[in-house]
Structure formats: C-alpha cells, structure tokens
C-alpha cells in the first residue's frame, strides 16, 4: 500500500468551532488563524517538509 505523504497546513480567517473541527478532521501538521505569527508558520512548513521526507 502506498501512503500519501502530502502534509497540510490550514490557514483560516474563520473563528467558528465547526470550521476548526472540519479542518482538524484532515489531521493537519498545523492550524493557523489569521493573523498568525510568521515565525511559527515558517517552523510549521519546515516540520511538514521534514515529515514528508520520512
């Protein structure tokens, strides 16, 4: 079986709980609400890249 190595980072401006629950159902590497910290976002991208290389 081939596993999908695509990693997802969710960025949203929506604050409602339903939107967050839907986004979390796809098991993202990270979840950010706008506005977000640039350094934390860059770190999340690095984490996603590292995970996809495993």
DSSP file (Angstrom, degrees, kcal/mol; ACC not computed):
  #  RESIDUE AA STRUCTURE BP1 BP2  ACC     N-H-->O    O-->H-N    N-H-->O    O-->H-N    TCO  KAPPA ALPHA  PHI   PSI    X-CA   Y-CA   Z-CA
    1    1 A X              0   0    0      0, 0.0     2,-0.5     0, 0.0     0, 0.0   0.000 360.0 360.0 360.0 133.9    0.0    0.0    0.0
    2    2 A X        -     0   0    0      0, 0.0     2,-0.4     0, 0.0     0, 0.0  -0.821 360.0-146.7 -94.5 125.9    1.3    3.5   -0.9
    3    3 A X        -     0   0    0     -2,-0.5     2,-0.4     1,-0.0     0, 0.0  -0.740  18.5-116.5 -93.3 140.0    0.8    6.1    1.8
    4    4 A X        -     0   0    0     -2,-0.4    -1,-0.0     1,-0.1     0, 0.0  -0.606  22.8-168.0 -73.9 126.3    0.1    9.7    0.8
    5    5 A X        +     0   0    0     -2,-0.4     2,-0.3     2,-0.1    -1,-0.1   0.289  42.1 129.1 -99.3   9.7    2.9   11.9    2.1
    6    6 A X        -     0   0    0      1,-0.0     2,-0.4    46,-0.0    -2,-0.1  -0.499  44.0-157.5 -68.5 126.3    1.1   15.2    1.4
    7    7 A X        -     0   0    0     -2,-0.3     2,-0.4    21,-0.0    21,-0.1  -0.851   4.4-150.0-106.9 143.5    1.2   17.3    4.5
    8    8 A X        -     0   0    0     -2,-0.4    21,-3.1    19,-0.3    22,-0.8  -0.926  12.4-168.1-120.2 136.3   -1.4   20.1    5.1
    9    9 A X  E     -a   30   0A   0     -2,-0.4     2,-0.5    19,-0.2    22,-0.2  -0.993  19.8-146.7-118.0 122.8   -1.2   23.4    6.9
   10   10 A X  E     -a   31   0A   0     20,-2.5    22,-3.1    -2,-0.5     2,-0.4  -0.777  17.2-179.2 -95.3 130.5   -4.5   25.0    7.5
   11   11 A X  E     +a   32   0A   0     -2,-0.5     2,-0.3    20,-0.2    22,-0.2  -0.997  15.1 163.2-126.5 125.6   -4.8   28.8    7.5
   12   12 A X  E     -a   33   0A   0     20,-2.3    22,-2.8    -2,-0.4    -2,-0.0  -0.963  42.0-156.6-142.2 156.9   -8.2   30.4    8.1
   13   13 A X  S    S+     0   0    0     -2,-0.3     2,-0.3    20,-0.2    20,-0.1   0.427  70.3 104.5-104.6  -5.9   -9.9   33.6    9.0
   14   14 A X        -     0   0    0      1,-0.1    -2,-0.1     2,-0.0    20,-0.0  -0.603  48.0-172.6 -81.4 134.9  -13.0   31.8   10.3
   15   15 A X        +     0   0    0     -2,-0.3    -1,-0.1    18,-0.1     2,-0.1   0.467  44.0 116.2-104.6  -3.9  -13.3   31.6   14.0
   16   16 A X     >  -     0   0    0      1,-0.1     4,-1.7     4,-0.0     3,-0.3  -0.360  68.5-127.3 -74.9 150.2  -16.2   29.3   14.4
   17   17 A X  H  > S+     0   0    0      1,-0.2     4,-2.7     2,-0.2     5,-0.2   0.830 105.9  59.1 -63.7 -35.3  -15.8   25.9   16.0
   18   18 A X  H  > S+     0   0    0      2,-0.2     4,-2.3     1,-0.2    -1,-0.2   0.906 105.6  48.6 -62.7 -42.1  -17.4   24.0   13.1
   19   19 A X  H  > S+     0   0    0     -3,-0.3     4,-2.3     2,-0.2    -1,-0.2   0.905 112.7  48.4 -64.5 -41.1  -14.8   25.3   10.7
   20   20 A X  H  X S+     0   0    0     -4,-1.7     4,-2.6     2,-0.2    -2,-0.2   0.916 110.8  50.5 -65.5 -42.3  -12.0   24.4   13.1
   21   21 A X  H  X S+     0   0    0     -4,-2.7     4,-1.2     2,-0.2    -2,-0.2   0.901 110.7  49.6 -62.9 -41.0  -13.4   20.9   13.6
   22   22 A X  H  < S+     0   0    0     -4,-2.3     4,-0.5     1,-0.2     3,-0.3   0.923 112.6  47.1 -63.3 -44.0  -13.7   20.3    9.9
   23   23 A X  H >< S+     0   0    0     -4,-2.3     3,-1.2     1,-0.2     5,-0.4   0.901 110.4  52.0 -64.7 -41.0  -10.1   21.4    9.4
   24   24 A X  H >< S+     0   0    0     -4,-2.6     3,-1.7     1,-0.3    -1,-0.2   0.733  94.4  72.9 -69.5 -21.1   -8.8   19.3   12.2
   25   25 A X  T 3< S+     0   0    0     -4,-1.2    -1,-0.3    -3,-0.3    -2,-0.2   0.746  91.7  56.7 -65.5 -22.9  -10.5   16.2   10.8
   26   26 A X  T <  S-     0   0    0     -3,-1.2    -1,-0.3    -4,-0.5    -2,-0.2   0.402 111.2-123.5 -89.3   4.1   -7.9   16.1    8.0
   27   27 A X    <   -     0   0    0     -3,-1.7   -19,-0.3     1,-0.1    -3,-0.1   0.963  35.9-161.1  55.9  62.1   -5.1   15.9   10.6
   28   28 A X        -     0   0    0     -5,-0.4   -19,-0.2     1,-0.1     3,-0.1  -0.290  26.9-125.5 -71.5 158.2   -3.1   18.9    9.5
   29   29 A X  S    S-     0   0    0    -21,-3.1     2,-0.3     1,-0.2   -20,-0.2   0.876  94.3  -2.2 -64.8 -38.2    0.5   19.5   10.5
   30   30 A X  E     -a    9   0A   0    -22,-0.8   -20,-2.5     2,-0.0     2,-0.4  -0.984  61.1-146.1-152.6 157.6   -0.6   22.9   11.9
   31   31 A X  E     -a   10   0A   0     -2,-0.3     2,-0.4   -22,-0.2   -20,-0.2  -0.991  20.5-176.9-130.4 122.0   -3.6   25.1   12.2
   32   32 A X  E     -a   11   0A   0    -22,-3.1   -20,-2.3    -2,-0.4     2,-0.4  -0.961  13.8-156.5-123.4 137.7   -3.4   28.9   12.0
   33   33 A X  E     -a   12   0A   0     -2,-0.4   -20,-0.2   -22,-0.2     2,-0.2  -0.922  45.7 -73.9-106.5 138.0   -6.0   31.5   12.4
   34   34 A X  S    S+     0   0    0    -22,-2.8     2,-0.1    -2,-0.4     3,-0.0  -0.482 116.2  41.5 -72.0 143.4   -5.3   34.9   10.8
   35   35 A X  S    S+     0   0    0     -2,-0.2     2,-0.3     1,-0.1    -2,-0.2   0.681  86.7 170.8 -75.3 152.3   -3.4   36.9   11.8
   36   36 A X        -     0   0    0     -2,-0.1     2,-0.5    -4,-0.1    -1,-0.1  -0.850  40.5 -92.6-127.8 163.2   -0.7   34.4   12.6
   37   37 A X     >  -     0   0    0     -2,-0.3     4,-2.0     1,-0.1     5,-0.2  -0.618  28.2-147.4 -77.1 122.4    2.9   34.6   13.7
   38   38 A X  H  > S+     0   0    0     -2,-0.5     4,-2.6     1,-0.2     5,-0.2   0.881  96.4  52.3 -59.0 -41.6    5.2   34.4   10.7
   39   39 A X  H  > S+     0   0    0      1,-0.2     4,-2.1     2,-0.2    -1,-0.2   0.885 109.1  49.3 -66.5 -37.8    8.0   32.5   12.5
   40   40 A X  H  > S+     0   0    0      2,-0.2     4,-2.0     1,-0.2    -1,-0.2   0.877 111.2  51.1 -66.9 -36.6    5.6   29.8   13.8
   41   41 A X  H  X S+     0   0    0     -4,-2.0     4,-2.2     2,-0.2    -2,-0.2   0.933 109.5  48.9 -64.6 -46.0    4.3   29.4   10.2
   42   42 A X  H  X S+     0   0    0     -4,-2.6     4,-2.1     1,-0.2    -2,-0.2   0.892 111.0  51.0 -61.4 -39.8    7.8   29.0    8.8
   43   43 A X  H  X S+     0   0    0     -4,-2.1     4,-2.4     2,-0.2    -1,-0.2   0.892 108.7  51.6 -63.9 -39.4    8.5   26.4   11.5
   44   44 A X  H  X S+     0   0    0     -4,-2.0     4,-2.5     2,-0.2    -2,-0.2   0.885 107.9  51.6 -65.2 -39.1    5.3   24.5   10.6
   45   45 A X  H  X S+     0   0    0     -4,-2.2     4,-2.4     2,-0.2    -1,-0.2   0.920 110.1  49.7 -63.1 -42.9    6.4   24.5    6.9
   46   46 A X  H  X S+     0   0    0     -4,-2.1     4,-2.5     2,-0.2    -2,-0.2   0.913 110.5  49.8 -61.1 -42.8    9.7   23.1    8.0
   47   47 A X  H  X S+     0   0    0     -4,-2.4     4,-2.5     2,-0.2    -2,-0.2   0.915 110.3  50.5 -61.1 -43.3    8.0   20.4   10.1
   48   48 A X  H  X S+     0   0    0     -4,-2.5     4,-2.0     1,-0.2    -2,-0.2   0.908 111.1  48.4 -63.1 -42.0    5.8   19.5    7.1
   49   49 A X  H  X S+     0   0    0     -4,-2.4     4,-1.0     2,-0.2    -1,-0.2   0.915 111.7  49.5 -64.8 -42.2    8.7   19.2    4.8
   50   50 A X  H  < S+     0   0    0     -4,-2.5     3,-0.5     1,-0.2     4,-0.4   0.903 111.0  49.8 -63.2 -40.8   10.6   17.0    7.3
   51   51 A X  H >< S+     0   0    0     -4,-2.5     3,-1.0     1,-0.2    -1,-0.2   0.871 107.5  53.9 -66.0 -36.5    7.6   14.7    7.8
   52   52 A X  H 3< S+     0   0    0     -4,-2.0    -1,-0.2     1,-0.2    -2,-0.2   0.704 103.8  57.0 -73.2 -17.4    7.1   14.3    4.1
   53   53 A X  T 3<        0   0    0     -4,-1.0    -1,-0.2    -3,-0.5    -2,-0.2   0.561 360.0 360.0 -87.7  -9.2   10.8   13.2    3.7
   54   54 A X    <         0   0    0     -3,-1.0    -1,-0.2    -4,-0.4    -2,-0.1   0.476 360.0 360.0 -77.1 360.0   10.4   10.3    6.2
